Every structure is written in structure tokens, then in C-alpha cells.
Amino acid sequence: MKFVVSSTSLLKNLQSISGVLVVNSTLPILDNFLFSVEDGNVLTVSASDMETTMTTSFSIEEAADFGKVCIPAKILLEVLKNLPEQPLTFTVDENFHIEIAYTNGKSQMSGYDSDHYPRFPKIDSTDHIVLEGGVIAEAINKTLFAAGNDELRPTMNGVFCQLSTEDITFVATDAHKLVKYRRTDSQGNTISSFILPRKALNLLKANLKGEEEVKLEYNETNAVFTFNDTTLTCRLVEGKYPNYEAVIPKENPNVLTVDRLSFLSCVKRVAIFANKTTNQINLKIAGSELSISAEDIDFSNASNERMTCSYEGEDMEIAFNSRFLVEMLNNLASNDIKIMMSQPNRAGILMPSEIENESEDVLMLIMPLMINR
């Protein structure tokens, strides 16, 4: 097996899939990239952790022999990072010894038989949907931060995807906060739902440029994203997603409208003085005045700020986790936001106050904290 490839091109493609690799894998062969050279001067490189597999294909300058080999990922990446742009000649013998020749020298390492690399799952009899890369990237940005990180509740650690013939909805929650992101400009061919894992979504977000088309194929156990010259295959999270609609309050007569950036800055400043365990800040709304306060009794720290707002409803005081509130405000894009509430012990709902995209609908929910008297 022998081929010539650009060092810069190879490094760029390897870095795009290297996020799949894990440190100290229980299966040593997974510490390698799987290289495959096929007819047509195309090099295909794969990385896998058994749950997620990412493959990229790109043209190479020359291929004398075809074949497959596993190459240690860590050492190869280190070599490429320290090489200037130049053609590299890879030569692999029958014992999988690898020689990389370049302008002023060569490196040698031991590779491994590709037969030991795990086989990728076959996605048979799948349904599929074609989406814009920008739609998926926006859905990930809007929802993934709200997903859980609890090993005892694995279904809440991913993003729930609901497809219908009218729209597509992404939902994430950790039981303290929830985000529901809906697009009416994308539809499925059938009604279906599944839970996408966090790692695969982070890899997607890192590799999507926004303009490309993404083909999503799925069955009961796996999903495959195909875009540009890259394929990402992931095992879906098993289990039933909680009934998120049941926790979204339907009647919210108290509506606070406030400038998002001013409110965000105020919350950040006041939160500095909040208890580091609860991150609690209190919102007290009376008429057109919003009072934001925090107190840490243990260290005698306290802060209180006021700002003008637009408010419809009864005067009320409600407490939230400032860290969750900041995350939500950072992930809303509108100039003004609405916080809709019913009672101090019921969830608050954050939404953009003006509609910037008719085909986009985002709702964020945050659970309240008990106010200390």
C-alpha cells in the first residue's frame, strides 16, 4: 500500500474526526485511525469509539497500491502538526510497518491489521430527512446546553428529536431547565422520534459550516448524518423521553418584557454575590420596576439592582438559578425577551418578544427556587 497526500489536507481532515477518539479506550485498536485507499485516488479515514463513528473522504495526489491499515492516531497527529505544507509519501508493507517520507526526512511507526478494527453498523430500511446545515447547527446551539449530565437518567443526556410531516422539533432538559426548538421550514416524511447523544451533536456542531445539505438517516438504533465528504454514525440513546409537554405551564398571566442585553448584564453582576451552591437570584416585579437581588449569608455578601421593564400582571417575587438564566439569555437572539410566569413556585418561560424568523419557534423553561425569607 502506497500513496501520496498533502500534509495540510491530511491534518485538516484528521482533526475534523479526531474528536471521536477517547483517552485510554478499553479497546486499544480504537486508538488508531483506519486508513483506506481505494480506486480513484480517494483516501477514506475513520475514527470510532464503538458508539460514534466518523468518516471523511478526500482526494490524494497519487496512489500506487490500494488497501487498508490502522495508524496510531496520537503519534500521527503530532507528526503532522509539526510539518509544514508538503507532499507526504506513505508506504505500508505486508507486516503493517508504516514509513512516512517527506522533504527532509522520514518517520516510521507500526500499524495494525484493519481486520481488527470494529465493523461499522449497517443502516438498513431507514427513514431519512434532508436538512440545511444551518438548521441543525442552530438547533444544537439552542438546545444542547439544556441537556442533562446524569448517568442515572441517560435519556435526558441527549437531545430529543421529533419529526412530523409539518415540522421538526428538538427538545433538551435536565429537569431544572428545558428548551423546545421547533422549525416549520423542515419536515419529516413520517411521524417519528429518537434521542440523539451529546457527543455526536458536539461533533456535528464543530464540523457543520452552515451552507451544506445534511442527510439524516435513522432506524431504531442508529442515526447517520452525511454532509460534504463526511459521514457521522451514532448509536441512539435507548429509552423513552419524558413527557416534556406536561411540565410547560399553559396559563401564564404575568408577563415581563425586558431588554435582553441589559437584563443579562444585570443578572451577571448581581450573581457575583449569590450563594455559590444555589446561584440564587430574586426577581421582584412591581409596576414598571424590576428589582434583581442576591445574598450569600455565609459571607455577608449582597447585591441589589433595579431596572425599568414592561410588565403585565400582579406584583410578584420569584427566584431562579442565575447560571441557568444566563445560559438561556445568551442563547436567545432577540433584543427584547419575555418571561411569562403564573406563580412563584411554577416554572417561568422565556421567549423572544419579537419574531425574527417566521419558521422558527423557541421556548425556554426554567424551574424556580424557594425564596429564603
C-alpha positions in Angstrom: 0.0 0.0 0.0 1.5 3.3 -1.1 0.0 6.8 -1.5 1.0 10.5 -1.6 -1.1 13.1 0.2 -0.8 16.8 1.2 0.3 17.2 4.8 -2.0 20.2 5.4 -5.0 18.4 3.8 -4.4 15.3 5.8 -4.1 17.1 9.1 -7.2 19.2 8.5 -9.3 16.0 7.8 -7.9 14.1 10.7 -8.6 16.9 13.1 -12.2 17.1 11.9 -12.8 13.5 13.1 -10.3 13.2 15.9 -12.9 14.3 18.5 -14.4 10.8 18.3 -11.3 9.3 19.9 -11.3 8.7 23.6 -8.4 8.6 26.0 -7.5 5.1 27.4 -10.0 3.2 25.3 -10.9 -0.2 26.6 -10.3 -1.5 23.0 -6.7 -0.5 22.0 -7.4 -0.7 18.3 -9.7 2.3 18.7 -6.6 4.5 19.4 -6.0 4.3 15.7 -7.3 5.9 12.5 -8.5 3.5 9.9 -7.0 4.4 6.5 -8.4 3.0 3.3 -7.1 3.8 -0.1 -9.5 2.8 -3.0 -9.6 3.1 -6.7 -9.8 6.7 -7.9 -7.1 8.3 -5.7 -9.5 8.7 -2.8 -8.4 8.3 0.8 -11.0 7.4 3.4 -10.1 7.8 7.1 -12.3 6.7 10.0 -12.3 7.1 13.8 -14.6 5.3 16.2 -15.3 4.8 19.9 -17.9 2.0 19.2 -20.8 4.3 20.0 -19.9 7.0 17.5 -18.0 6.7 14.2 -16.9 9.5 11.9 -15.5 9.0 8.4 -14.1 11.5 5.9 -13.0 11.0 2.3 -10.8 13.3 0.2 -8.6 13.2 -2.9 -5.0 12.3 -2.7 -2.2 13.2 -5.2 -1.2 9.6 -6.1 -2.0 6.0 -5.1 0.2 3.2 -6.3 -1.4 0.4 -4.3 -4.7 0.0 -2.6 -5.5 -1.4 0.8 -6.4 -0.7 4.5 -4.3 -0.1 7.6 -4.8 1.2 11.2 -2.4 4.0 12.1 -1.8 5.3 15.7 -3.8 8.5 15.9 -1.8 10.4 18.6 1.7 10.0 17.1 0.4 10.7 13.6 -1.3 13.9 14.6 1.8 15.1 16.5 3.9 14.5 13.4 1.5 16.3 11.1 1.2 19.3 13.4 4.9 19.9 13.2 5.3 19.6 9.5 5.0 22.5 7.0 2.8 22.1 3.9 4.4 19.4 1.6 3.6 16.1 0.0 3.9 13.0 2.2 4.6 9.6 0.9 3.0 6.8 3.0 4.4 3.3 2.4 2.9 0.3 4.2 4.4 -3.2 3.9 2.8 -6.6 4.4 3.6 -6.5 8.2 1.9 -3.1 8.5 5.1 -1.2 9.1 4.5 2.4 8.1 7.0 4.8 6.6 6.2 8.5 6.1 8.7 10.2 3.8 8.8 14.0 3.5 11.2 16.6 2.1 14.0 16.4 4.7 13.5 13.0 6.3 11.2 10.2 7.2 9.3 8.7 10.1 8.5 5.1 10.9 5.8 3.5 13.0 4.0 0.3 13.5 0.5 0.0 12.2 -2.2 -2.7 12.7 -4.3 -5.0 10.6 -7.6 -3.4 9.6 -9.4 -6.7 10.2 -9.1 -5.9 14.0 -11.0 -2.6 13.6 -14.7 -2.9 14.5 -17.2 -3.0 11.7 -19.4 0.0 11.3 -23.2 -0.6 11.8 -25.3 -1.0 8.7 -28.3 1.2 8.5 -30.9 -0.9 6.7 -34.5 0.0 5.9 -34.1 3.5 7.2 -36.2 6.6 7.0 -34.4 9.8 6.1 -34.7 13.6 6.0 -32.6 16.3 4.3 -31.9 19.4 6.3 -29.8 22.5 5.9 -26.6 22.5 7.9 -27.6 25.9 9.4 -30.8 24.5 10.7 -29.1 21.6 12.6 -26.3 23.9 13.9 -28.9 26.4 15.2 -30.9 23.6 16.8 -27.8 22.2 18.6 -26.8 25.7 19.8 -30.3 26.4 21.1 -30.8 23.1 22.9 -27.7 21.2 23.8 -26.7 23.4 26.8 -30.0 22.4 28.5 -29.4 18.6 28.2 -28.6 16.7 31.4 -25.4 15.0 32.5 -26.7 12.4 34.9 -25.7 8.7 34.3 -28.8 7.6 36.2 -31.0 9.3 33.6 -29.3 8.7 30.3 -32.4 9.6 28.2 -32.1 13.2 29.4 -28.4 13.5 28.5 -29.2 13.8 24.8 -31.5 15.9 22.6 -35.0 14.5 21.7 -35.8 14.9 18.0 -39.4 14.8 16.9 -40.2 14.6 13.2 -43.6 15.2 11.7 -45.0 16.0 8.2 -45.4 19.6 9.3 -42.3 20.4 11.4 -39.3 19.2 13.2 -38.8 19.8 17.0 -35.7 19.5 19.2 -36.0 19.3 23.0 -33.5 19.1 25.8 -33.9 19.2 29.5 -32.1 18.3 32.8 -35.3 18.6 34.9 -34.1 22.1 36.1 -34.3 23.8 32.7 -35.9 22.9 29.3 -35.6 24.1 25.8 -38.0 23.4 22.9 -36.9 24.5 19.5 -39.2 24.0 16.5 -38.7 24.6 12.8 -41.6 24.7 10.3 -39.4 25.0 7.3 -38.2 21.4 7.8 -40.4 18.4 7.8 -40.1 14.6 8.1 -41.6 12.1 5.7 -43.3 10.3 8.6 -44.0 10.8 12.3 -41.1 9.5 14.3 -38.9 10.4 17.3 -35.5 9.5 18.7 -32.8 10.7 21.2 -29.5 12.0 19.7 -26.4 11.6 22.0 -24.5 14.7 23.2 -21.1 13.6 21.8 -22.4 13.2 18.2 -24.1 16.6 18.4 -21.0 18.3 19.6 -19.1 16.7 16.7 -21.7 17.9 14.2 -21.6 21.4 15.6 -17.9 21.5 15.2 -17.9 20.3 11.6 -21.0 22.0 10.1 -20.3 25.2 8.2 -24.0 26.1 7.7 -24.5 26.2 4.0 -24.3 22.4 3.2 -27.2 20.0 3.0 -27.2 17.2 5.6 -28.9 13.9 5.0 -30.1 12.3 8.2 -30.9 8.6 8.0 -32.2 6.7 11.1 -33.6 3.5 12.3 -34.5 2.2 15.8 -30.9 2.0 17.0 -28.7 4.3 14.9 -28.6 7.6 13.0 -26.3 8.6 10.2 -25.5 12.2 9.2 -24.0 12.7 5.8 -22.6 16.1 4.7 -19.8 17.3 2.4 -17.4 14.3 2.3 -18.1 13.4 5.9 -20.3 10.7 7.5 -21.1 10.6 11.2 -22.8 7.4 12.6 -24.0 7.3 16.2 -26.0 4.9 18.3 -29.2 6.5 19.5 -29.9 6.8 23.2 -32.2 4.0 24.3 -35.3 4.7 26.4 -38.4 6.8 26.5 -38.0 10.5 26.7 -40.0 12.2 29.5 -43.3 13.9 28.6 -41.9 17.4 28.4 -45.2 19.0 27.4 -46.6 18.2 30.8 -44.2 20.5 32.6 -44.8 23.5 30.4 -47.4 25.8 32.1 -50.3 26.7 29.8 -51.6 29.7 31.7 -49.1 32.4 32.4 -50.9 35.7 33.0 -47.8 37.5 34.4 -45.6 38.7 31.5 -42.4 40.6 32.0 -40.8 42.2 28.9 -37.2 43.5 29.3 -34.2 44.4 27.2 -32.2 41.2 26.9 -28.7 42.5 27.0 -29.4 45.0 29.8 -31.0 42.2 31.8 -28.2 39.8 31.1 -25.6 42.3 32.3 -27.5 43.0 35.4 -28.0 39.3 36.3 -24.3 38.6 35.8 -23.3 41.5 38.1 -25.8 40.5 40.8 -24.9 36.8 40.5 -21.4 37.5 41.7 -22.9 38.0 45.2 -25.1 34.9 45.1 -24.7 31.8 47.1 -22.2 29.6 45.2 -24.2 26.4 45.9 -27.6 27.6 44.8 -26.6 30.6 42.5 -30.0 32.0 43.6 -31.1 35.5 42.4 -34.5 37.0 43.3 -36.6 38.9 40.8 -39.2 41.3 42.4 -41.5 42.9 39.9 -43.8 45.8 40.8 -45.3 48.0 38.1 -42.6 49.0 35.6 -39.7 48.4 38.0 -37.8 45.1 38.2 -35.6 44.6 41.2 -32.8 41.9 41.0 -31.1 40.8 44.2 -28.8 38.1 45.6 -27.5 37.4 49.0 -24.9 35.0 50.4 -25.5 34.9 54.2 -22.4 32.8 54.9 -20.1 35.5 53.7 -22.3 38.6 54.3 -22.4 39.3 50.5 -25.4 41.0 48.9 -26.3 43.0 45.8 -29.4 44.7 44.6 -30.1 46.4 41.3 -33.1 48.0 39.7 -34.1 48.4 36.0 -37.2 49.6 34.1 -39.3 47.0 32.4 -42.7 46.4 30.8 -44.9 44.2 33.0 -48.5 42.9 32.8 -49.8 41.1 35.8 -49.8 41.0 39.6 -46.8 42.1 41.6 -44.7 39.1 42.4 -41.3 37.9 43.6 -39.7 34.8 42.1 -36.2 33.2 42.4 -34.1 31.5 39.7 -30.7 29.8 39.4 -28.6 32.7 37.8 -26.3 30.3 35.9 -29.3 28.7 34.1 -30.8 32.2 33.4 -27.5 33.5 31.9 -27.3 30.4 29.7 -30.8 31.0 28.3 -30.3 34.7 27.8 -27.0 34.0 25.9 -28.9 31.6 23.6 -31.7 33.9 22.8 -31.0 36.3 19.9 -33.8 38.9 20.1 -33.4 42.4 21.5 -36.2 42.1 24.0 -37.3 38.9 25.8 -40.5 37.9 27.6 -40.6 36.0 30.9 -44.0 34.5 31.4 -45.0 33.4 34.9 -48.0 32.1 36.8 -46.9 31.8 40.4 -43.6 32.0 42.3 -43.5 28.2 42.7 -44.2 27.4 39.0 -41.8 27.4 36.1 -41.0 30.6 34.2 -41.0 30.6 30.4 -38.5 32.7 28.4 -39.3 33.6 24.8 -38.2 36.2 22.3 -40.6 39.1 22.4 -40.4 39.7 18.6 -40.4 37.1 15.9 -37.3 37.4 13.7 -37.8 34.2 11.7 -41.4 33.1 10.9 -40.3 29.4 10.6 -38.5 29.3 14.0 -40.1 28.9 17.4 -38.1 28.7 20.6 -39.3 28.3 24.1 -37.1 28.0 27.2 -38.3 27.0 30.6 -36.6 27.5 34.0 -37.7 26.0 37.3 -37.9 28.4 40.2 -36.1 28.2 43.6 -37.6 28.6 47.0 -37.3 32.2 48.2 -35.5 32.5 51.5 -37.2 34.8 54.0 
